[in-house]
Amino acid sequence: NAKEEDYFKWTREKDNLNKRLLFSVDHLVNKGCGTGDSAEADGNGIIFVKHIAKFASLYDFDNEARIDRIFNKVEIRHEHVLLIRDPVAILSSWDASSDVHNNSVNPNEVGIVQLLSIYSDVKSRLKERNKDVYVIDSDELSSGPQKALGTLCDELRIPFLDSMLSWKSGPHNCDGPWADWWYHSVHKTTGWEVNANAGPTGNGSRKYRTLDRSLMPILRISLGPYNFLKQLTSRYRHRGPEPSQIFEDPRNEDLLVYIGAPGSGRLIPRDFAGVSPWDSSVQGGDATWEGIRVYRGKILSLDRHLKRLFKSAKALGFNNNVHTKEEVVDAIFQTLAANGMRDNAHMRLTLTRGEKCTSSMNPNFNVYGTTLIILAEWKPTEGQTTYDNSKGISLITSTVRRNSPSTCDSKIHHNNMINNILPKIQANLAGVADALMLDLNGFVSETNATNVFMVEDGVLLTPTADACLPGITRETVLVLAKELGIETVVKNISLAEFHAADEVFTSGTMGELTPVTMIDGRTIGNGKVGEVTLQLQEIYSTVPDRPGWTTELPPFD
């Protein structure tokens, strides 16, 4: 029957390819690898086998092991390269290439799903050999073929040759059986055509096509595998500094992040994490957040942080399918357990108004419920991303004034952070840790990231919370000072008073209590950590072990 005939036909094709590969290897091993300006000139030979993803079943991966056994006295490397193309580009140009593949469009014809299957199969086979699969995107080849091919050759450990960038027009012996359909345009060329003016700002040859809406289901099937494979390309992996240069703790490179609406939240690797562009946090910073620390199997002040989170959500008018406290706590436990975090970790917890059905500032279009985001990182209290709590830090005074309740009340712990970011930029440019911010009346409010305290003649003073967030760590410091018998005063404090203070320190969940030894070039006290600051730092370190201040983490299986 037809099915049986089909089976034998493809079996013959696979056997034929296996024999051709064996012949080719035998030829290189026994006839020499050639001389002259070629990839074989250094005594190595290269056999290039090209396959279309749709017919990947014709390639017998087990044949690689057979070749190794037969030619066991020769070092043979089997490398695998996947060429991918954006499925949006494939599908939007489908009709333009109907003479090649007719109009029978389906996921198998697009081929991205098969490429992922091939990747999975090859990785499973290569696991014991500690080898990798290389992925290159067609966009990289078309925009910069020399760089793309050069990088690929480096990864494959083969020489890059200028001859790779050009060829003779017309058919070639290596074209394969599909060349008459696929290569009718390529056969007219003699090399890569790179147009620097192509694209949105030039007059080049880029074509702008409309995607047929009927193809959206196929796009949705293909896009996930494409996005995964694209992250394996050299361009993506080297889009920024090396991980060793940016992650203080290498474990932060492979974190799991919690994201989702009520009932649909899930844990996602950090490099796949993202929220909808229609989410209110993206559209307008419409969200509330908390920073929470984990110490020795316990979460510090969790109930107080969540109480503030939901008070802020209420003040912002979140009222459509809002996460419950129980859901948030469960998500926190899931995130910490998945990452194996029981100590020395910090969480950034964000609750947004959620995804909108259309781009707008109007909360009436938030119809899907709130979005919960939990970013848990390995983060010491003293480090590259926090402060120096031993020697202290320097501050400047920002020219940006702190929001007042008459504009955007800072007692709502909201995500409209530009008021904090601009002063931080000024601090960065000045080469100091942070910036003091004044309120609209000229009194000190807080820094761009923390609350602030000063000591004068043994008395602990902190600004009123009129124009700043009354922080949980700030509140804790006031309680601890009372335990130590230190007099406390909450009042309006001028910048001049801070400049002339005996001691200054900041307080925050992430960095705890950080001494300030200089403000605007003025040395604070004797320029060293003060006695009161040291007392409060010491007693604060005991808080995570005090009953009633923490929430115990459940066991992690």
Phi, psi and omega in degrees: 000177186295319182296318180295318178297320178299316182300311181294327179298312182288329176296319177297320179297318180294315179299320180297318179295319178302316180295321179296320178294316178298318178298317182295316179295316179300319180298315181292322183288317188263340181254000181089165186256010174091171179223171177096191183280078181211171180294342182265359189297334182268016177094005179247146178244152180233128173248121183256120179243118182252138180221146171275139186303324183301330183245032181297337181297342179285344178270124183265101181295331179294338180294335178298318179294323178296317178299318179298321181291320182292318183250055188287352178265002181238139177283120179237128177250130176255109180249147183234130181236130176252127175261120182246159176219142181304121181297337175296317179293320180298310186287325181288342178255011186300311182297328181292342180242028185296337178289344179271310188236017183051194185261013181277075183273131177204167183303326180294325178291324178295317170091351184293321180297319178296323179299321177295321178296320178297315179302314181298318181295313182294317179299322179297322181284329184271354187306314183289339182268358180055046180244173185231169174249134183261140182235134177228139183264138180300331177297323178295318180295317184287330182272334180203073186300321183295315179293316182296314181290324178298316179296317179298317178298321178299316181294324180278352181061046174232155183288142172273133180240141178300334180295345178290344184266356181215163181199167176280146178290161178094177181295156178229157182297333184270005187297320182091172187291343184265002186299322182298332180270318189268332194252018183297331176277321181297323182296345179274350185260167177232009180172178179291138175254109180248116181251108183296339181268357181293143178122188188293341184252001184235186181248031185283200190264007180300136179257139179250114187241153176267136178272126177297124183301332182293345181268359182302319177302321179290322177298316181298323178293320188276334190291322179301306177301321180296315181299321178295311183294325180297328180287353177265355180288155180298321181300317180290316184294336181246032181286347180212193178300160177296147181308324181296340181270341186243341180256111178300320175247119184301339178294339181289349178288334186237049180278158171253132184247140178264128179216138171158165175277168179307127178084354182227016179289152180206163178266132186226138174302145188303327182281355175248356185286148178178157175248163181297143174295347175270001179291144184297331178294327178280317184292324185203022182062028187272084185195168174231155186213165176218146170254128188227138182250149178245127179230123168046049177082014182222149176259124184281129173054038183299313182299321181291321178295316182290327176298316179292322179301311184285332173294319177295318179298321178292317179296329178279352177083027174291118184216009182243105177052061182273140175306143174273164177301320180297321178295320180294316180297317179298319179295322177298313180297319178301315184294314180295320180294315182299327180267357179067034185260118175232357182199154173057038180233155178228137180247138169252109184254123182236133175241112181263164176296341174110186183279140177263160176272349176204158180291120184185158172274353187282117179298344178297340181270002174275096190246003186249001183093167183292159175248128178254129179234127178235112176255109178252129182229151169285114186212109178290159179290337174235119181182193184296329183259005177234232186224171175264100183276355180267311182264337181098173184229168174249149179233158165241170173260126183283152173278350180272127180275149179288142177306143175253164177302341180281348179247283179223100190300121181288350176285348164273119183280073190265171182263010173282081193263005183298331177295335177267328185289319181299316175297324179296322176299318178298320178296317179300315181293331179274353178076028178240173187288313184208182181232134170291145177237136178262155174277181184294343178265000177093001177275153178294133179255298180189186171268181179292348185225345189217164167282165186223145179232157170222157179239131178224116181053042176082356180264135179267123181238146174216147181297153173298159182266027180299319184237024178215169177282127174285089190296154179290321176292323176302313179297320179297319180298318179297322178293316181293323178299320178298320178300323182277358180077022179270127179292137180238146178222131175247116184200173171292130182232132182277164178296322180300324179294322177292320179301325185261007185293156175287320179216151173219140172211160177252162179223138178192158183298316186289314186257359182061231184254118186242120179294145174246123184252352178204138175228123178053038179083355177269127177288131179271124182059231178263012178083006179239170179295129185280164184296315180295319178300316180297320178299315182290324176299317183295314182287330179295328181295343180272347187301316181299341181260006180271138176298139175089351182260347187227166173245124182290135175283143176289164176297146176256126177282000000 
